[in-house]
């Protein structure tokens, strides 16, 4: 008879905080990529005015820069945010450096 397996839970506050930050940033990066794809589709379809294109482009650029800042603040790279979904492949299209 084998001894029952004991499961340990790592509750180091710093690690929990970093893991939570990585999870939140992964969701934000996924949403950012989806918004970017939607913007490109709308650019290609010509459904945006020149002013809307400028505003959307600026907003996406600022969001991209902010993602870099947040990743750096938590010691992460964009590639750290990607999740392997097994047979479905990676979660993020191109997680970047």
Secondary structure, 3 states (H helix, E strand, C coil): CCCCCCCCCCCCHHHHHHHHHHHHHHHHHHHHHHHHHHHHHHHHHCCCCHHHHHHHHHHHHHHHHHHHHHHHHCCCCHHHHCCECHHHCECCCCCCC
